């Protein structure tokens, strides 16, 4: 799929993160969890707990809040992963920055974390493609979710943009990912503050 055609179909991309991460984004840009571990020199035990193993709760390390991986379980991962081990799969997921192509799905995820202050980055697709096209992959499934009847998945679940086939709306990708930091993210994105829900 050509970059221009993709941007016409999906002119905005959406990334959800905790509001507490905004100062770090302002200073360093937007990074994957793995890239943040490199940037902040995580100790070996910190890296294993946050990158290689499933995060069972929100982790706060070096001023960074990393989302839990509640929608995964080792049992279901073992039954669904093809040609890749669980630690390698989690490491692969943590090497990527994830975006939704539909705002509604990003807001649905925000509801799961409604007790926290979140920010939604609304990104100009054309501007992002202009600098990061070679680092983009698309997925037809939510690769980190193993709820209900999860579909098989492996490295091939991440399809390079120029190999992705889109014919109709049912081909809308579930995920848009990058495996490189986006240092200028706040120059090409609008920040929406999502206040925590009242309890």
C-alpha positions, 0 to 999 in steps of 0.5 A: 500500500502506498503511503499517500493512499494510506494517509488519505484513508487514515489522515490521523493516528492515535496513541494513548499513554499516561499523562505522567509520561508527557514530560518525558515525551516533551524531552525525548520524543515518543519511544517504545518500551524497549527504547526507553529501557535503553534511554534510561539504562534500565538495570538487567532485572528491570529490563527483564521485568518490563520487556521480557516478561509480561507486565502484570501491573502498571510499572513505574520506573525512572519516571516512566509509567509502562502500561500493564499487559492485562489482555495477555496470558502465558497459557493463551500466548503459548497456544497462539504463538507461531514460530516464536517464544513468549519472551521473544514475542513480548520483547518484539511487542515492546520494541514497537510504538503502537497507534490506532487508526480509529479514534474510537478504539483509542478511547475504548482503551482509555476507558480501561484506564479511566481511573488515571489521567491519560493523554491521547496523541492525535498524529498527522499521518502524512507528517509521520510517514514523511520521516518514518515510512521505512519503520512502519508495519501494520497488523490485522489483529490486536497483537497484544490481546489474547482475550476470548478466542485469540487468533494465531500470530507471529512475526509475520503478523506485522506487515510492512506498509508497502506490502499491506493490501487494503481493498475495503473497510474490512481491511482496516488495520487494527494496529499501526506500529513503528520500531523507531523513536519519534523525536518530533512527535509533539511537532506533528501531534495534538495532545488531548488530555483525558481526565480520570473518571470520577470515583 
